[in-house]
Structures are given as C-alpha cells and as structure tokens.
Amino acid sequence: MVLPPSLLAQNLTPQTAPPGLMQTLPPGTAVPGMTPGGFLAPGIGGTLGQAIVTNPTALQPIVPAQTPCPLPLPPDLTSKGTVPNLNDYWPVEPSSLLPSSIEQRMKQEQEERDRRQEKIQADKEKLSIEYQVQTEREKKGVAQLPFGQGMVPGVPTQPGQTPPQPAGQPGLQPGGGRPLPEKKAFTAELLRQQDFSVEEAFAEFSVLHGVKSRLRQFGYDFFDAQANTFSPVQDIPVGPDFVVGPQDSLAVHIWNVPDPNFNRSFIVPVERDGMIVIPQVGAIPVGGQTFSQAERTIRARLGNLLKRFELHVSMARIRTIKVFVVGEVIRPGAYEMSALATTSNALYAACGPARSGSLRQVKVLRDGATVAELDLYDFFLRGDRRSDQRLQSGDVVLVPPLGPVVAVSGSIKRPAIYEVKPGVRLTELLDLAGGLTPLSDRQRCHLFRLDPERGRIMVDVDLVGALASQGHEKSRPGVAGGDPIILDGDYVRIGILPTQITNVVSLVGAVKSPGPYEYRPGMKVKDLLIHDQLTMDAYADRAEIVRTDPVTYQTRVIQFSPKALLEGNDAENHLLQRLDQVVVATQQRPPNLVLVEGEVKRPGYFTIMMGERLSSVLKRAGGVTPNAFPAGLVLTRESVKLRQQAELERFVASERQRLTAQSAGVAAGATGVGPAAALAGPGGLAEQQVLSLRLQQLEAAASRLELGRVVIRMESIEQLEGSEDDIILEARDRITMPTPSQTVSIIGSVKNPSTVVHRPNLSLDDYLRQAGGLTEDANRKEMYVMRANGTTDSVYLAVKDVRAGDTIVVPQKIEARTPQLALWQTVASIIGSVALTAAGIAVVGR
C-alpha cells in the first residue's frame, strides 16, 4: 500500500496514526533485521509504509516551563494610584492555568524558592544595624510598629512574649527578630504602579480642567491577559524560511520507488552537529538551512541513489529556543520558547512592557547588532505583524524607555495617552486616536503645552486649517494654524459642537407644514409662507414674527398681514433672521363647555355659545325633573373661586399676624413686662397654647370652605328667563340642580345644634326651641337665616318665614370683661364667621 502525502501528516502520535504507521515496539522485542541503532533493514521485516522512528525521543512534545503572568489588580486598588512596597509581594501562580504534572513541579520549586528567600532575609536582618537596634529596644520593652515603620514607645513586653501587633500585620519570626514580609498576591498592576507617573501627571491636569474620565496609556492593557493565551501556534506547517536546527525532528516520506523496500516514512531528529540520518541513505546536513533548503538537500541526496521516487518532508517536532527579554518589561529574564516564537510572543511571555517602557521601538539584538525593530502600534491599530521578527536562539529583545507621550481627550474616537515619534504632527496624532467624531468642533481645539519658562500654556488650534494643510505648519496671531508639530507632554483637548441649532427658522400655528426650516441668508417671509401653506381656519389678516436677539435674548414681535403678503404687498415681506418664529393664528377657538348635573332630564357637558345664559342651557338639558329643587340651584364658577381663594388666604394670613401681636400685647399689659417675657411666663404660655389652637381651627375651617358659588334666585326656568339672575355662562361653569330639601338646620350658640324636619306652620322661635333654645352667650341680635339659594336674611330685620333647606345661624356673644376676653372674642368671632359660613354652604342643596 502506498500512502499519499495527505495522510502522512506531521505530529502524528502512535495512538492517532493509521494502522501500520508510526507503531512503536515494546522494549526488548526482537525483530528480524532490526539493527542495534534501531534501523529496520529493507526487505527483512515490517509492513509497507510503516514509519521508522530512528530516535524514540524525536516525537516527545517540548513544553517550555513558562510561569504565568501576574493577575490584573482589582479596579478599586488601581484607582488609588498608590505605589506599593514591591518587596512585600511574592509570586503566586494560578494552578488552573497549567497541566497537573507541571503544576506539581512548579509548586515544589516555588516552595523551595520561598524557603531560600526566607533564610536569606533572616540572615540579612541579623547582620543589619537595624536588627541590633531593634533587639536593644525589645529588651527595654518597646513594642513594634508594622514592618518598616519603627517602634511604639511605652508599651512593655514580657520576656518570651511577642510584642503587640496591629490588626492585619504579620507576626514576629521565631527568636523575636523582625517579621518577614507577609506573602501577598503578586499582580502585574502592582508592578506597573511604580511607573504610574505618566498617567498620574495627565490625570491631575485633567481634573483641573474639569475632565472626569481618567486617560490610560494606550496599548498596555493588551498584555494583562494570561501568558498562555498568546503562545505560538504549534499545529501549523512551518514556512519555507523556517531555519532548521538541533532538537528539530523531520518527517521524511518516500514512495513511488520501484524497490518496495524504499517506500518508507522516517521520523529523524536533527543532531547537535546539524545532521539527520536516514537509513540506507546516510547522514545529511540540514542544520542552519531554511526548511526549503533542507528539503532540496534531502531531495538531492536521494536523487544520487534513486532514479524514480516521490518525496515529502515536513516538521515532526519543533525545537525550543532560549531568548532574553530585557529593558522596561514587567518580568525580564531568559525564556525558553518555541522556535516559531516571534518578538511579540517573547514580550507576552515577559508579561509585556512596563508603562515606563516603549511600545514603538522594541528592538531585536542578534550578535550585538539590531536585526529588527517592532512598532506594536502597527499591530494594535492595523493588525500588521510584518515587522514581528521570528526569533532565534540567543536573541535579545530589548524594550527601551518610554518615548514622547501626548494625551488626547474630548470628542475623539479613542481618547488615551499615546507614545509618539519625534516630529509627529497634529493630524497624525488625530489619526492615531481614531479620528474626530461627528460631534467634534472643527473650528479649533485646545493644545496645552509645557513651556520651560511660563509653565503649562494653552494654544488654540484651528482644526479646519490643520486638516487642510496636513504636513505644513503655518501660524497666525492668536491661533495656531496649519498642522503644528506635537511635543512631548502636550495635552490635546477636542471640543464638542453645541447642541443648539442656529441656522433655523420656525413656522407654527395654522399652517399645513409647521416646524423648523433651514435658514438661508436673504430669506424672507414669502419664502417660508407660500400660498398653499395656510389652512382653512388661518387668520389671514394678521400674523407675527417673534424675533429673539442672540446676544441679549430679548424678544421683539413684528406684525404683518399674510393676506396682503400673498396679494403682492412687498411691504409685508419682511427679511427673516436666524431663530425667527413665524406664528399664524387660527380663527378656531376651543369649545366652551359647562357641566349640568343633578335633577335635569339630560345631564352632561354642553357647549355654550358666546353670550348664552343660564336659562338657555337648562332648556337644552331638557328642563328639570319633577324631583328638582330650583330654589336650591348651585352655580360654581372657576373665576370666582380663584378670587375668593386669594381673598381668603390674604384674610387668614392678616388675622393670624394680628392675633399673634394682640395676644403678646395683652399678656404684656397684664403682667407689666415685655411681650417676650409675658409669653414666657406660666399664664402667657397657656394663652399662647390657646391661641395656637384657635389659629389651627381658623385654618381648618378656611380649608373646608366651599368657594366659587354664585347666588342665583330661582323658582322656575320660566321665572328665571329674562330676570337679573339669568346670568351669562362662562367656560367650566358647574350647574347643580338639587333635590327638594325637607329639613331646617340650626347651628351656632344653641344647646343642641341639629337638623330638624321642616314644618310650614312653625316660626323661627319654634325651631330654636327644637334645638334646646339659646345658650347664655348667644347673640340674638346677630342671628340670621341662610336661604337655600345662598342669600341671608337678618333676624334683627325680622324673618317672616323659615323655608325648607334654610339654615338658622346663631353667633356667639362674648363680653370683653378683661383684655384677655377681648382677645378671645375677636378670635371666636373670626372662627365663628368662617366656620358658620362653611357650614351654611354645606347645608345648601340638601
């Protein structure tokens, strides 16, 4: 059987290989024709196409012992910007990132390193002067502060007792020596905090200028992920430029040879001298050659032995190389990596450049000379890895210190702190930051620059001129024109356009297409208000132009006639300005509605005409029902309610102020002291409490008062029509037709205030006797009767009859025997007036 090259893939294991291919024999198995070196002589044994492994270690995978990078610092610690003591942090590898076998080995190595470090630290402490001073202090009974902060005097310690330690601090090591540093989580951010000076400097400046977001250095966050996520890809064919070297293994597949004994596959390692040994072919030098050259060399050697054959060569195993990563990196040192590794792989293995290191001038040194220079910005911004040089064993990757840095913030797509090359211009910096956003103000931007003599200064840059003259620097007074060169430490702030639209005029009112319109210089009213723009209900005789001054924001109104304008009168064709508002009024008015409820045949809302009267609406409502009580009709009006509410509030406020002052004066006159002292005494305190209670009652009575009623004298619709009480209705009037009342209410200074059944043959005195009669403080002269329609009749002028629905009100009489009684008389009269009025209105309409 002849296997095609597609089945003779590289990196096949004995478990995954096809039957008969790459099958290894158990140790000690005797195979006829097997030579001591492990070669299978052709024609003696084996199966056609069987892979011959000339060295059992040729297919063992090479796993570099790579320590994972530190975990990123939590955001709460990152934001503090503090510089930690790096001696307090020891490496801790997350076990979940490594295979179990490697994890165990690395754990043992770490424990051994910890023990050695502790011993070295203890030896240093014993030899140091500080250790001797500390020992003397402990003998004197002086307690110890946290590590590195001295001692606390005055706190004694007992022999053999550990000095008191603050909470969370490490204890002393055995023997009373200085405590070792507590083992803490080792993170990349903690190492990077030592070079936060660039970000901190720009952060302090941003706060001074109201910039809330903190700018970060661009590109360094790429290396915060774990190291094993960016290892070289091992399962891809190598390129023709791959240099073959020791520890590599080649898979050589030979077929289509007339002699079947030559149809074999060989896995051969590259020896230290660069030779590979193929059975029946011999040693072939391939070390130091590229993969394509090695394939040609093998093909040429076979061509000397065979006239017809097919050959396929691939990499069975790729060696490891040792490279050195030095300079401004998080973890400098020597690293074993795959021979496919590039400069970026080496940087990632070293946890990336520190924030004090350059991302744009990473150099690869070979034999003391620079063979490549990597600009990581090409990869981060454009995905270009053409300058990512493949490394060789012994190469040195050097990260030099950080170059010039510039901060860009504001209305930019990618605000950050960028490392720039010398001579970069503003437009190149904007491209580096992703370009301007649609909301960027292209008129100018602010360039804050460090001046050696004047400190940080601000320069206005015209972005329109900069974008129009890329690569050329020009200037004009007050504004930096052209495309200025950016210097180290510059801070570029891009402004944002205002949200207000300025080139607009508005058309509102009775028009078909209201809304904003673009303003053009020289625009007039006729350009906006064309002939078919007006609606049918538009008021064509007069319209208005509302103009707002953009500087003073004062409003001016210009009147014109749309009718005369459309008829060709140029005097009405006014010149418009920005932000003008053309308002066309409508002849339509909102319907005036009144509510009719109660005992009418068709209650509900009715639209009234201008000048329509009460009797007309009652007729439109179908008239009153047989259960209606026309004499008790209640009409409430919103305009009256608002006026009465304002008057009532004014009255309550003035009376409150007057009563308070009068109370203080009365108390002062009775005690012979000042008002403040009088109110502070026992009697004054009691009067003050009574006054406060009375005022609360006054406000409560005022709040319950139903306002807005208009008194209407009505017996029937026919009697109302044409009378003075047939008033003109207003919008939002409320007309309530009550049911007939069968009671009479007696309130005020009677022994039993109550509501009794109306009897036509009873007089006023009869109703008072039903309420128990008058009290001793009743004021008979001020007694009155409130009728159901809201009018009042004074008893002093003689009340002829008491009707159903009436309310008899008996005020209280208080004689001013003392100044204090005069005060309470005034209070009581006010409260009584308001309360009785409220009660009377509440009774009306029963």
Buried (B, 14 or more C-beta within 10 A) or exposed (E): EEBEEEEBBBBBEEEEBBEBBBBEEEEEEEEEEBEEEEBBBBEEEBEEBBBBBBBEEBBEEEEBEBBBBBBBBEEEBBEEEEEBEEEBBBBBBEEEBBEEEBBEEBEEEBEEEEEEEEEEBBEEBEEEEEBEEBBEBBEEBBBBBEBEEEBBEEEEBEEEEBBEBEEEBBEBBEEBBBBBBEEEEBBBBBBBBEBBEBBBBBBEBBEEEEBEEBBBBBBBEBBBEBBEEBBBEEEEEBEEEBBBBBBBBBBBBBBEBEEEBBBBBBBBBBBEEBBBBBBBBEBBBBBEBBBBBBBEBBEEBBEEEBEEBBBBBBBBBBBBBBBBBBBBBBBBEEBBBBBBBBBBBBBBBBBBBBBBBBBBBBBBBBEEEEEBBBBBBBBEBEEEBEBBBBBBBEBBBBBBEBBBBBBBBBBBEEBBBBBBEEEBBBBBBBBBBBEBEEEBBBBBBBBBBBEEEEEEEEBEBBBEBBBEBEEEBEEEEEEBBBBBEBBEBBBBBBBEEEEEEEEBBBBEBBBEEBEBBEBEEEBBBBEBBEEEBBBEEBBBEEBBBBBBEEEEEEEEEBEBBBBBBBEEEEEBBBEBBBBBBBBBBEEEEEEBEBBBBBBBEEBEEBEBEEEBBBBBBBEBBEBBEEEBBBBBBBBBBEEBBEEBBEEBEEBBEEBBEEBBEBBBBBBBEBBEBEBEEBBEBEEBEEBBEBBEEBBEBBBEBBEEBBBBBBBBBBEBBEBBBEBEBBBEBEBBBBBBBBBBBEBBBBBBBBEEBBBBEBBEEBEBEEBBBBBEEBEEEBBEEBBBBBBBBBEBBEBEEEBEEBBBBBBBBBBBBBEEEEEBBBBBBBBBBBBBBBBBBBBBBBBBBB
